């Protein structure tokens, strides 16, 4: 792990060197060669200023999402933001009122719990069903009680669940019946490998989609996200000024030339997911067979398993309680790494339970 230990990102510096990090959503693979080369060229010519013309980026984005996800972006309003959480905050400020209730679906990506209150809005929880499907009846009740918006994670983090067209249509119908805003976080969509991903705007043209190249190509530090859809037209134009020009360079190269790297990366991630259930120790199991992303949601037979794995096994996972109060016996494992490090992480988990 010497080369990985030289990295200065959160994943590799949060814990002491004897802890194997398998928590935060960073992958351990090398940068896609086209992305690395584009960034190196920009550095060599001193081209790291503010964002200018982005026509090339938007064109590259059109072609990438069309060929990878079957989503035609032609005619869609696209706003550039620093990242998807900024896009979420600004959408809520623009399209809801202070103290409005916003629905999330636990187990939910932990920053949702912070970012919604940060905008002066309230979190309302409608937990997912046992199979991690959306509880449409629960949404109906929450909207009926006054909730004004839904933040839907599709594909779902942490389970890797990919929703069907019928499931998304049911969500769209109940939101439309109540006149509610739907914001869909599709940041993991390019990492779908085990099911057919359905873009939200193939189901309904309303609402807004949050997306980025950051998860698929492992460049979150370059700070560039997109808000797509009619709702994005309400965002201040100067939000683009807060995004990173290096992110534009990286995303354009990734969208234009990153397919081969992405295919190889997806093959490794999918193989890691397939191998994991047989590797896990007794008392730990995959809660749902992921069909997208490099994250796995684990159900355990002990309370606060991530604490135990860290203290006794020196391997760091995300605590389940961060995804919702009811998930104290769960943990999230990152398999976006080399197969040997997945095996090492599981070995350390097993030693913690022995």
C-alpha contacts under 8 A as a table, 3 or more apart, distances in Angstrom:
res1	aa1	res2	aa2	distance
1	X	4	X	5.22
1	X	5	X	6.08
2	X	5	X	5.13
2	X	6	X	6.53
3	X	6	X	5.36
3	X	7	X	7.25
4	X	7	X	5.47
4	X	12	X	7.18
4	X	28	X	7.28
5	X	8	X	7.85
5	X	12	X	6.04
5	X	17	X	7.28
6	X	12	X	7.93
7	X	12	X	6.11
7	X	13	X	7.75
8	X	12	X	6.21
8	X	13	X	6.00
9	X	12	X	5.67
9	X	13	X	6.20
10	X	13	X	5.27
10	X	14	X	5.49
10	X	24	X	7.79
11	X	14	X	6.12
11	X	21	X	6.14
11	X	22	X	7.86
11	X	23	X	7.32
11	X	24	X	6.01
11	X	26	X	6.85
12	X	15	X	7.07
12	X	17	X	7.93
12	X	21	X	6.70
13	X	16	X	7.11
13	X	17	X	7.85
15	X	18	X	7.99
15	X	19	X	6.13
15	X	21	X	7.58
16	X	19	X	5.73
17	X	20	X	7.49
18	X	314	X	6.71
19	X	310	X	7.51
19	X	314	X	4.59
19	X	315	X	5.23
19	X	316	X	6.71
20	X	314	X	6.33
20	X	315	X	4.61
20	X	316	X	6.19
20	X	345	X	6.83
21	X	24	X	7.91
21	X	315	X	5.92
21	X	316	X	4.88
21	X	317	X	7.06
22	X	315	X	6.87
22	X	316	X	5.42
22	X	317	X	5.29
22	X	318	X	7.94
22	X	333	X	5.75
22	X	334	X	4.93
22	X	335	X	7.29
22	X	345	X	7.32
23	X	316	X	5.83
23	X	317	X	4.30
23	X	318	X	5.03
23	X	332	X	6.74
23	X	333	X	5.81
23	X	334	X	5.55
24	X	317	X	7.90
24	X	318	X	7.19
24	X	334	X	7.18
25	X	215	X	7.65
25	X	294	X	7.93
25	X	295	X	7.49
25	X	334	X	6.73
26	X	215	X	7.57
26	X	218	X	6.30
26	X	336	X	7.40
27	X	218	X	6.08
27	X	336	X	4.80
27	X	337	X	5.87
28	X	336	X	6.42
28	X	337	X	4.91
28	X	338	X	7.27
29	X	265	X	7.93
29	X	336	X	7.74
29	X	337	X	6.38
29	X	338	X	7.58
31	X	35	X	6.62
31	X	36	X	6.01
31	X	217	X	7.28
31	X	218	X	7.31
32	X	35	X	5.34
32	X	36	X	6.29
32	X	217	X	7.03
32	X	254	X	7.42
32	X	258	X	6.40
32	X	261	X	5.70
32	X	262	X	7.81
33	X	36	X	5.07
33	X	37	X	5.99
33	X	258	X	7.85
33	X	261	X	7.76
34	X	37	X	5.15
34	X	38	X	6.05
34	X	253	X	5.80
34	X	254	X	6.58
34	X	257	X	6.14
34	X	258	X	6.43
35	X	38	X	5.21
35	X	39	X	6.23
35	X	249	X	7.80
35	X	250	X	5.11
35	X	251	X	7.57
35	X	253	X	5.35
35	X	254	X	5.74
35	X	258	X	7.54
36	X	39	X	5.26
36	X	40	X	6.11
36	X	250	X	7.73
37	X	40	X	5.08
37	X	41	X	6.13
38	X	41	X	5.20
38	X	42	X	6.29
38	X	249	X	6.61
38	X	250	X	6.69
38	X	253	X	6.53
39	X	42	X	5.06
39	X	43	X	6.22
39	X	246	X	7.08
39	X	249	X	6.65
39	X	250	X	6.52
40	X	43	X	5.09
40	X	44	X	6.11
41	X	44	X	5.10
41	X	45	X	6.36
42	X	45	X	5.34
42	X	46	X	6.05
42	X	47	X	4.86
42	X	48	X	6.74
42	X	249	X	7.98
43	X	46	X	4.90
43	X	47	X	5.94
43	X	48	X	6.85
44	X	47	X	7.64
48	X	245	X	6.50
48	X	246	X	6.44
49	X	245	X	6.59
50	X	241	X	7.12
50	X	244	X	7.31
50	X	245	X	5.72
51	X	54	X	7.62
51	X	240	X	7.48
51	X	241	X	6.68
51	X	243	X	7.58
51	X	244	X	6.93
51	X	245	X	4.82
51	X	248	X	7.62
53	X	56	X	7.84
54	X	57	X	5.15
54	X	58	X	6.28
54	X	248	X	7.69
55	X	58	X	5.25
55	X	59	X	6.16
56	X	59	X	5.18
56	X	60	X	6.12
56	X	252	X	7.12
57	X	60	X	5.08
57	X	61	X	6.05
57	X	248	X	6.74
57	X	249	X	7.96
57	X	251	X	7.19
57	X	252	X	4.81
58	X	61	X	4.92
58	X	62	X	6.17
59	X	62	X	5.09
59	X	63	X	6.53
60	X	63	X	5.35
60	X	64	X	6.12
60	X	252	X	5.91
60	X	255	X	5.47
60	X	256	X	5.50
61	X	64	X	5.11
61	X	65	X	6.09
61	X	252	X	7.22
61	X	255	X	5.88
61	X	256	X	7.92
62	X	65	X	5.62
62	X	66	X	6.13
62	X	72	X	6.75
62	X	73	X	5.58
62	X	74	X	6.92
63	X	66	X	5.12
63	X	67	X	6.12
63	X	255	X	7.61
63	X	256	X	7.80
64	X	67	X	5.44
64	X	68	X	5.83
64	X	69	X	7.89
64	X	255	X	5.24
64	X	256	X	6.90
65	X	68	X	5.23
65	X	69	X	5.22
65	X	70	X	6.38
65	X	71	X	5.48
65	X	72	X	6.97
65	X	73	X	7.49
66	X	69	X	5.63
66	X	70	X	4.38
66	X	71	X	4.61
66	X	72	X	5.20
66	X	73	X	7.42
67	X	70	X	5.61
67	X	71	X	7.73
68	X	71	X	7.98
68	X	190	X	6.86
69	X	189	X	7.74
69	X	190	X	7.04
69	X	197	X	6.93
69	X	198	X	7.74
69	X	199	X	7.47
71	X	199	X	6.63
71	X	202	X	7.48
73	X	76	X	5.36
76	X	228	X	6.54
76	X	229	X	5.63
76	X	230	X	7.27
77	X	228	X	5.71
77	X	229	X	5.17
77	X	230	X	6.01
77	X	232	X	6.45
77	X	233	X	6.43
78	X	226	X	6.50
78	X	227	X	5.67
78	X	228	X	4.60
78	X	229	X	6.59
78	X	232	X	6.64
78	X	233	X	7.86
79	X	226	X	5.60
79	X	227	X	5.07
79	X	228	X	6.51
79	X	232	X	6.09
79	X	233	X	7.48
79	X	235	X	7.56
79	X	237	X	7.81
79	X	240	X	7.42
80	X	224	X	6.95
80	X	225	X	5.91
80	X	226	X	4.83
80	X	227	X	6.57
80	X	239	X	6.89
80	X	240	X	5.10
80	X	243	X	7.01
81	X	84	X	7.22
81	X	86	X	6.56
81	X	87	X	6.01
81	X	224	X	5.93
81	X	225	X	5.08
81	X	226	X	5.86
81	X	227	X	7.33
81	X	239	X	5.60
81	X	240	X	5.40
81	X	242	X	6.82
81	X	243	X	5.37
82	X	86	X	6.26
82	X	87	X	7.63
82	X	223	X	4.88
82	X	224	X	4.62
82	X	225	X	5.58
82	X	239	X	7.56
82	X	240	X	7.33
82	X	242	X	5.80
82	X	243	X	3.95
82	X	244	X	6.67
83	X	86	X	5.45
83	X	87	X	6.43
83	X	212	X	7.38
83	X	223	X	5.56
83	X	224	X	5.06
83	X	225	X	4.15
83	X	226	X	7.25
83	X	243	X	7.52
84	X	87	X	4.82
84	X	88	X	6.11
84	X	185	X	7.70
84	X	187	X	7.93
84	X	210	X	5.63
84	X	211	X	6.39
84	X	212	X	7.18
84	X	225	X	5.33
84	X	226	X	6.84
84	X	227	X	7.57
85	X	88	X	4.92
85	X	89	X	6.21
85	X	111	X	7.98
85	X	115	X	7.04
86	X	89	X	5.09
86	X	90	X	6.15
87	X	90	X	5.26
87	X	91	X	6.07
87	X	210	X	6.89
87	X	225	X	7.48
87	X	226	X	7.33
87	X	227	X	6.22
88	X	91	X	5.23
88	X	92	X	6.27
88	X	115	X	7.86
88	X	183	X	7.67
88	X	210	X	7.50
89	X	92	X	5.31
89	X	93	X	6.28
89	X	115	X	6.56
89	X	116	X	6.87
89	X	118	X	7.82
89	X	119	X	6.11
90	X	93	X	5.03
90	X	94	X	6.04
90	X	235	X	6.57
91	X	94	X	5.06
91	X	95	X	5.80
91	X	96	X	7.85
91	X	231	X	7.35
91	X	232	X	7.16
91	X	234	X	7.64
91	X	235	X	6.74
92	X	95	X	5.30
92	X	96	X	5.25
92	X	97	X	7.69
92	X	116	X	7.91
92	X	119	X	7.09
92	X	121	X	7.89
93	X	96	X	5.86
93	X	97	X	6.83
93	X	98	X	7.82
93	X	119	X	6.53
94	X	234	X	6.19
94	X	235	X	6.57
95	X	181	X	7.75
95	X	231	X	7.67
95	X	234	X	7.62
96	X	100	X	6.52
96	X	148	X	7.03
96	X	149	X	7.71
97	X	100	X	5.53
97	X	121	X	7.46
98	X	119	X	7.51
98	X	120	X	5.22
98	X	121	X	5.49
99	X	120	X	5.72
99	X	121	X	4.45
99	X	122	X	5.79
100	X	121	X	5.13
100	X	122	X	6.02
100	X	146	X	7.97
100	X	147	X	6.59
100	X	148	X	6.25
101	X	121	X	5.91
101	X	122	X	4.57
101	X	123	X	5.81
101	X	124	X	6.10
101	X	146	X	7.02
101	X	147	X	4.51
101	X	148	X	5.85
101	X	149	X	6.91
102	X	116	X	7.43
102	X	121	X	6.83
102	X	122	X	5.92
102	X	123	X	5.19
102	X	124	X	5.74
102	X	147	X	5.77
102	X	148	X	6.11
102	X	149	X	4.81
102	X	150	X	5.57
102	X	151	X	7.02
103	X	123	X	6.01
103	X	124	X	4.66
103	X	125	X	5.67
103	X	126	X	6.61
103	X	139	X	7.85
103	X	142	X	7.58
103	X	147	X	6.78
103	X	149	X	6.18
103	X	150	X	4.58
103	X	151	X	6.04
104	X	108	X	6.83
104	X	112	X	7.63
104	X	123	X	6.93
104	X	124	X	6.30
104	X	125	X	5.25
104	X	126	X	6.22
104	X	127	X	7.70
104	X	150	X	6.28
104	X	151	X	5.44
104	X	152	X	6.68
105	X	108	X	5.72
105	X	125	X	5.80
105	X	126	X	5.01
105	X	127	X	4.69
105	X	128	X	5.64
105	X	134	X	7.56
105	X	151	X	7.90
105	X	152	X	7.20
106	X	109	X	7.96
106	X	125	X	6.62
106	X	126	X	6.79
106	X	127	X	4.61
106	X	128	X	6.07
106	X	323	X	6.33
106	X	324	X	5.74
107	X	127	X	6.84
107	X	128	X	7.20
107	X	158	X	7.12
107	X	323	X	4.81
107	X	324	X	5.53
107	X	327	X	7.29
108	X	112	X	7.13
108	X	157	X	6.79
108	X	158	X	7.14
108	X	323	X	4.86
108	X	324	X	6.66
109	X	112	X	5.90
109	X	113	X	7.89
109	X	157	X	6.08
109	X	158	X	6.88
109	X	323	X	5.90
110	X	113	X	5.70
110	X	114	X	7.38
110	X	322	X	5.64
110	X	323	X	5.23
110	X	324	X	7.95
111	X	114	X	5.09
111	X	115	X	5.90
112	X	115	X	5.24
112	X	116	X	6.02
113	X	116	X	6.20
113	X	117	X	7.09
113	X	123	X	6.89
114	X	117	X	5.77
114	X	118	X	6.18
115	X	118	X	4.93
115	X	119	X	6.69
116	X	119	X	5.50
116	X	120	X	6.96
116	X	121	X	5.58
116	X	122	X	6.51
116	X	123	X	6.52
117	X	120	X	4.97
117	X	121	X	5.02
117	X	122	X	5.67
117	X	123	X	6.99
118	X	121	X	7.32
124	X	142	X	7.67
124	X	147	X	7.61
126	X	135	X	7.11
126	X	138	X	5.99
126	X	139	X	6.56
126	X	142	X	7.58
127	X	134	X	7.78
127	X	135	X	7.12
128	X	131	X	7.66
128	X	132	X	5.02
128	X	133	X	5.63
128	X	134	X	5.09
128	X	135	X	5.71
129	X	132	X	4.96
129	X	133	X	5.20
129	X	134	X	6.14
129	X	135	X	5.83
130	X	133	X	7.26
131	X	288	X	7.43
132	X	159	X	7.40
132	X	161	X	6.85
132	X	288	X	7.86
133	X	161	X	7.90
133	X	163	X	7.41
133	X	167	X	7.81
134	X	167	X	7.45
134	X	171	X	7.74
135	X	138	X	5.16
135	X	139	X	6.36
136	X	139	X	4.93
136	X	140	X	6.20
136	X	170	X	6.90
136	X	171	X	6.17
136	X	174	X	7.21
137	X	140	X	4.98
137	X	141	X	6.36
138	X	141	X	5.15
138	X	142	X	6.22
139	X	142	X	5.05
139	X	143	X	6.01
139	X	171	X	7.96
139	X	174	X	7.32
139	X	175	X	7.99
140	X	143	X	5.25
140	X	144	X	5.94
140	X	174	X	6.10
140	X	175	X	7.74
141	X	144	X	4.93
141	X	145	X	6.14
142	X	145	X	5.02
142	X	146	X	6.56
142	X	147	X	5.75
143	X	146	X	5.15
143	X	147	X	4.53
143	X	148	X	6.58
143	X	175	X	7.54
143	X	178	X	6.38
143	X	180	X	7.44
144	X	147	X	7.13
144	X	178	X	7.21
147	X	150	X	7.95
147	X	180	X	7.65
148	X	179	X	7.77
148	X	180	X	5.01
148	X	181	X	6.37
149	X	180	X	5.19
149	X	181	X	4.49
149	X	182	X	5.67
149	X	183	X	7.48
150	X	175	X	7.99
150	X	180	X	7.41
150	X	181	X	6.33
150	X	182	X	4.86
150	X	183	X	6.14
151	X	182	X	6.14
151	X	183	X	4.91
151	X	184	X	5.87
151	X	185	X	7.26
152	X	182	X	7.20
152	X	183	X	6.20
152	X	184	X	4.75
152	X	185	X	6.12
153	X	156	X	4.89
153	X	157	X	6.61
153	X	184	X	5.81
153	X	185	X	4.74
153	X	186	X	6.44
154	X	157	X	7.69
154	X	161	X	7.69
154	X	162	X	6.52
154	X	163	X	6.87
154	X	184	X	6.59
154	X	185	X	5.91
154	X	186	X	5.14
154	X	187	X	7.90
154	X	188	X	7.44
154	X	189	X	7.20
155	X	160	X	6.00
155	X	161	X	5.69
155	X	162	X	4.79
155	X	163	X	6.80
155	X	185	X	7.97
155	X	186	X	6.27
155	X	187	X	7.95
155	X	188	X	6.02
155	X	189	X	6.01
155	X	192	X	7.84
155	X	197	X	7.75
155	X	292	X	6.57
155	X	293	X	7.95
156	X	159	X	5.80
156	X	160	X	5.13
156	X	161	X	5.13
156	X	162	X	6.59
157	X	160	X	5.73
157	X	161	X	7.68
157	X	295	X	7.35
158	X	295	X	6.11
158	X	296	X	6.31
158	X	297	X	5.59
158	X	332	X	6.68
159	X	287	X	7.39
159	X	288	X	5.91
159	X	289	X	7.57
159	X	290	X	6.01
159	X	295	X	7.19
159	X	296	X	5.98
159	X	297	X	5.13
160	X	288	X	7.51
160	X	289	X	7.29
160	X	290	X	4.16
160	X	291	X	5.44
160	X	292	X	4.85
160	X	293	X	6.02
160	X	295	X	6.81
160	X	296	X	6.95
161	X	288	X	7.44
161	X	289	X	7.72
161	X	290	X	5.85
161	X	291	X	6.01
161	X	292	X	6.86
162	X	192	X	7.88
162	X	195	X	6.62
162	X	196	X	7.51
162	X	197	X	6.30
162	X	291	X	6.31
162	X	292	X	6.85
163	X	167	X	6.08
163	X	168	X	6.60
163	X	197	X	7.25
163	X	198	X	7.29
164	X	167	X	5.19
164	X	168	X	6.34
164	X	196	X	7.75
164	X	197	X	7.48
164	X	198	X	6.63
165	X	168	X	5.18
165	X	169	X	6.00
165	X	198	X	6.11
165	X	203	X	6.90
166	X	169	X	4.99
166	X	170	X	6.21
167	X	170	X	5.25
167	X	171	X	6.51
168	X	171	X	5.07
168	X	172	X	6.15
168	X	200	X	7.12
168	X	203	X	6.88
169	X	172	X	4.97
169	X	173	X	6.06
169	X	203	X	5.94
169	X	204	X	7.66
170	X	173	X	5.11
170	X	174	X	6.37
171	X	174	X	5.44
171	X	175	X	6.24
172	X	175	X	5.23
172	X	176	X	6.02
172	X	182	X	7.80
172	X	203	X	7.61
172	X	204	X	6.84
173	X	176	X	5.13
173	X	177	X	6.11
174	X	177	X	5.08
174	X	178	X	6.57
175	X	178	X	5.33
175	X	179	X	6.04
175	X	180	X	5.00
175	X	181	X	6.97
175	X	182	X	7.08
176	X	179	X	4.84
176	X	180	X	6.10
177	X	180	X	7.80
181	X	207	X	5.76
182	X	206	X	7.70
182	X	207	X	4.94
182	X	208	X	6.68
183	X	207	X	5.74
183	X	208	X	4.98
183	X	209	X	5.86
183	X	210	X	7.35
184	X	200	X	7.13
184	X	207	X	7.81
184	X	208	X	6.29
184	X	209	X	4.77
184	X	210	X	6.07
185	X	209	X	5.94
185	X	210	X	4.74
185	X	211	X	6.45
186	X	189	X	5.32
186	X	199	X	7.98
186	X	209	X	6.58
186	X	210	X	5.81
186	X	211	X	5.35
187	X	190	X	7.54
187	X	210	X	6.54
187	X	211	X	4.39
187	X	212	X	5.70
187	X	213	X	7.66
187	X	214	X	7.86
187	X	215	X	6.60
187	X	216	X	7.93
188	X	191	X	5.45
188	X	192	X	7.20
188	X	211	X	7.97
188	X	215	X	6.37
188	X	216	X	6.78
188	X	292	X	6.97
188	X	293	X	5.78
189	X	192	X	5.61
189	X	197	X	6.86
189	X	292	X	7.21
189	X	293	X	7.81
190	X	216	X	6.00
191	X	216	X	5.93
191	X	266	X	6.60
191	X	292	X	5.40
191	X	293	X	5.01
191	X	294	X	7.82
192	X	195	X	6.73
192	X	196	X	7.58
192	X	197	X	6.68
192	X	291	X	6.00
192	X	292	X	3.95
192	X	293	X	6.28
193	X	196	X	7.99
193	X	266	X	6.81
193	X	270	X	6.81
193	X	291	X	5.65
193	X	292	X	5.61
194	X	270	X	7.92
194	X	290	X	7.52
194	X	291	X	4.18
194	X	292	X	6.57
195	X	291	X	5.78
195	X	292	X	7.79
198	X	202	X	6.78
198	X	203	X	7.98
199	X	202	X	5.37
199	X	203	X	7.27
200	X	203	X	5.45
200	X	204	X	6.49
200	X	205	X	7.90
200	X	209	X	7.40
201	X	204	X	4.89
201	X	205	X	4.96
201	X	206	X	7.28
202	X	205	X	7.26
205	X	229	X	7.34
205	X	230	X	7.80
206	X	229	X	7.03
206	X	230	X	6.55
206	X	231	X	7.47
207	X	229	X	6.45
207	X	230	X	6.66
207	X	231	X	5.70
208	X	227	X	6.53
208	X	228	X	5.58
208	X	229	X	4.80
208	X	230	X	6.66
208	X	231	X	5.44
208	X	232	X	6.44
209	X	227	X	5.62
209	X	228	X	5.02
209	X	229	X	6.45
210	X	225	X	7.34
210	X	226	X	5.86
210	X	227	X	4.84
210	X	228	X	6.53
211	X	225	X	5.95
211	X	226	X	5.29
211	X	227	X	6.59
211	X	228	X	7.86
212	X	215	X	7.11
212	X	224	X	6.68
212	X	225	X	4.56
212	X	226	X	5.80
213	X	216	X	5.60
213	X	217	X	5.82
213	X	218	X	7.65
213	X	219	X	7.16
213	X	224	X	7.79
213	X	225	X	7.40
213	X	251	X	5.77
213	X	254	X	7.54
213	X	255	X	7.96
214	X	217	X	5.56
214	X	218	X	5.21
214	X	219	X	4.53
214	X	220	X	4.49
214	X	221	X	7.97
214	X	222	X	7.89
214	X	223	X	7.95
214	X	224	X	7.50
214	X	225	X	7.77
215	X	218	X	5.00
215	X	219	X	6.81
215	X	220	X	6.72
216	X	262	X	7.32
217	X	254	X	7.12
217	X	262	X	7.30
219	X	222	X	5.78
219	X	223	X	7.92
219	X	247	X	7.72
219	X	250	X	7.84
220	X	223	X	5.84
220	X	224	X	7.64
222	X	244	X	5.97
222	X	245	X	7.96
222	X	246	X	5.92
222	X	247	X	4.54
222	X	250	X	7.97
223	X	243	X	5.80
223	X	244	X	5.26
223	X	247	X	5.75
224	X	243	X	5.40
224	X	244	X	5.89
224	X	247	X	5.21
224	X	248	X	6.81
225	X	243	X	7.78
227	X	232	X	5.76
228	X	231	X	7.73
228	X	232	X	5.98
229	X	232	X	5.51
229	X	233	X	7.53
230	X	233	X	5.66
230	X	234	X	7.98
231	X	234	X	5.83
231	X	235	X	7.82
232	X	235	X	5.55
235	X	239	X	7.65
236	X	239	X	5.90
237	X	240	X	6.42
238	X	241	X	5.41
238	X	242	X	7.49
239	X	242	X	5.48
239	X	243	X	7.11
240	X	243	X	5.36
241	X	244	X	7.92
243	X	247	X	7.60
244	X	247	X	5.08
244	X	248	X	6.70
245	X	248	X	4.97
245	X	249	X	6.44
246	X	249	X	5.05
246	X	250	X	6.17
247	X	250	X	5.09
247	X	251	X	5.91
248	X	251	X	5.22
248	X	252	X	6.01
249	X	252	X	5.43
249	X	253	X	6.35
250	X	253	X	5.29
250	X	254	X	6.06
251	X	254	X	4.95
251	X	255	X	5.93
252	X	255	X	5.22
252	X	256	X	6.06
253	X	256	X	5.17
253	X	257	X	5.75
253	X	258	X	6.87
254	X	257	X	5.45
254	X	258	X	4.37
254	X	259	X	7.59
255	X	258	X	5.94
255	X	259	X	7.61
256	X	259	X	7.90
257	X	260	X	7.62
258	X	261	X	5.49
258	X	262	X	6.08
259	X	262	X	5.01
259	X	263	X	6.02
260	X	263	X	5.19
260	X	264	X	6.35
261	X	264	X	5.21
261	X	265	X	6.11
262	X	265	X	4.99
262	X	266	X	6.01
263	X	266	X	5.14
263	X	267	X	6.22
264	X	267	X	5.13
264	X	268	X	6.47
265	X	268	X	5.22
265	X	269	X	6.24
266	X	269	X	5.02
266	X	270	X	5.95
267	X	270	X	5.22
267	X	271	X	6.14
268	X	271	X	5.14
268	X	272	X	6.18
268	X	338	X	7.73
268	X	339	X	7.69
269	X	272	X	5.08
269	X	273	X	6.28
269	X	293	X	7.77
269	X	294	X	5.95
269	X	335	X	6.56
269	X	336	X	5.82
269	X	337	X	7.56
270	X	273	X	5.09
270	X	274	X	6.23
271	X	274	X	5.06
271	X	275	X	6.17
272	X	275	X	5.23
272	X	276	X	6.07
272	X	335	X	6.32
272	X	339	X	6.22
272	X	342	X	7.29
273	X	276	X	5.30
273	X	277	X	7.71
273	X	289	X	7.79
273	X	290	X	7.19
273	X	294	X	7.94
273	X	296	X	7.74
273	X	335	X	7.14
274	X	277	X	6.99
275	X	278	X	6.07
275	X	279	X	6.65
276	X	279	X	5.09
276	X	280	X	6.24
277	X	280	X	5.53
277	X	285	X	6.55
277	X	286	X	6.38
279	X	343	X	7.23
279	X	346	X	6.74
280	X	284	X	6.12
280	X	285	X	6.65
280	X	346	X	6.05
280	X	350	X	7.48
281	X	284	X	5.85
281	X	346	X	7.45
281	X	349	X	7.50
281	X	350	X	5.33
282	X	285	X	7.85
283	X	300	X	5.57
283	X	301	X	5.12
283	X	302	X	7.81
284	X	298	X	6.62
284	X	299	X	5.84
284	X	300	X	4.50
284	X	301	X	6.63
285	X	298	X	5.60
285	X	299	X	5.44
285	X	300	X	6.52
286	X	289	X	6.59
286	X	296	X	7.01
286	X	297	X	6.09
286	X	298	X	4.68
286	X	299	X	6.22
287	X	297	X	5.69
287	X	298	X	5.24
287	X	299	X	5.46
288	X	296	X	7.89
288	X	297	X	6.80
289	X	296	X	8.00
290	X	293	X	7.39
290	X	295	X	7.75
290	X	296	X	6.63
294	X	334	X	5.88
294	X	335	X	5.23
294	X	336	X	4.83
295	X	332	X	6.70
295	X	333	X	5.80
295	X	334	X	4.69
295	X	335	X	6.03
295	X	336	X	7.31
296	X	332	X	5.61
296	X	333	X	5.11
296	X	334	X	6.32
296	X	335	X	7.18
297	X	330	X	7.06
297	X	331	X	6.10
297	X	332	X	4.74
297	X	333	X	6.50
298	X	330	X	5.45
298	X	331	X	5.25
298	X	332	X	5.99
298	X	333	X	7.20
299	X	329	X	6.11
299	X	330	X	4.60
299	X	331	X	6.77
300	X	303	X	7.66
300	X	305	X	6.71
300	X	329	X	5.38
300	X	330	X	5.78
300	X	331	X	7.77
301	X	329	X	6.67
302	X	305	X	5.93
302	X	329	X	5.93
303	X	328	X	5.82
303	X	329	X	4.85
304	X	307	X	5.65
304	X	308	X	6.85
304	X	319	X	6.81
304	X	320	X	7.39
304	X	321	X	7.72
304	X	328	X	5.30
304	X	329	X	5.54
304	X	330	X	7.21
304	X	331	X	8.00
305	X	308	X	5.03
305	X	309	X	6.11
305	X	319	X	7.27
305	X	328	X	7.84
305	X	329	X	6.27
305	X	330	X	6.77
305	X	331	X	6.63
306	X	309	X	5.07
306	X	310	X	6.11
306	X	316	X	6.80
306	X	317	X	5.46
306	X	318	X	6.35
306	X	319	X	5.08
306	X	320	X	7.61
306	X	330	X	7.88
306	X	331	X	5.89
307	X	310	X	5.23
307	X	311	X	6.10
307	X	319	X	7.26
308	X	311	X	5.24
308	X	312	X	5.75
308	X	313	X	7.31
308	X	352	X	6.52
308	X	353	X	7.89
309	X	312	X	5.57
309	X	313	X	4.85
309	X	314	X	6.33
309	X	315	X	5.74
309	X	316	X	6.76
309	X	317	X	7.59
309	X	348	X	7.28
309	X	349	X	5.39
309	X	352	X	5.52
309	X	353	X	7.82
310	X	313	X	5.50
310	X	314	X	4.55
310	X	315	X	4.90
310	X	316	X	5.19
310	X	317	X	7.53
311	X	314	X	5.89
311	X	352	X	7.87
312	X	351	X	7.45
312	X	352	X	4.70
313	X	348	X	4.68
313	X	349	X	5.64
313	X	350	X	7.74
313	X	351	X	5.91
313	X	352	X	4.54
314	X	348	X	6.75
315	X	345	X	6.17
315	X	348	X	6.30
315	X	349	X	6.96
317	X	331	X	6.30
317	X	332	X	5.78
317	X	333	X	5.45
317	X	334	X	7.58
318	X	322	X	7.53
318	X	331	X	5.52
318	X	332	X	4.96
318	X	333	X	6.82
319	X	322	X	5.76
319	X	323	X	7.76
319	X	328	X	7.46
319	X	330	X	6.82
319	X	331	X	4.90
319	X	332	X	6.72
320	X	323	X	5.53
320	X	324	X	7.08
320	X	327	X	5.01
320	X	328	X	5.39
320	X	329	X	6.53
320	X	330	X	4.41
320	X	331	X	4.39
320	X	332	X	6.61
321	X	324	X	5.17
321	X	325	X	5.19
321	X	326	X	6.81
321	X	327	X	4.97
321	X	328	X	4.78
321	X	329	X	7.86
321	X	330	X	7.38
322	X	325	X	7.28
322	X	327	X	7.98
323	X	327	X	6.89
324	X	327	X	5.74
325	X	328	X	6.71
327	X	330	X	5.38
334	X	337	X	7.65
335	X	338	X	7.96
335	X	342	X	6.13
337	X	341	X	6.55
337	X	342	X	6.87
338	X	341	X	5.38
338	X	342	X	6.64
339	X	342	X	5.09
339	X	343	X	6.38
340	X	343	X	5.10
340	X	344	X	6.18
341	X	344	X	4.81
341	X	345	X	6.02
342	X	345	X	5.11
342	X	346	X	6.29
343	X	346	X	5.19
343	X	347	X	6.06
344	X	347	X	4.96
344	X	348	X	6.22
345	X	348	X	5.21
345	X	349	X	6.28
346	X	349	X	4.92
346	X	350	X	6.16
347	X	350	X	5.11
347	X	351	X	6.28
348	X	351	X	5.04
348	X	352	X	6.25
349	X	352	X	5.13
349	X	353	X	6.60
350	X	353	X	5.22
350	X	354	X	6.28
351	X	354	X	5.15
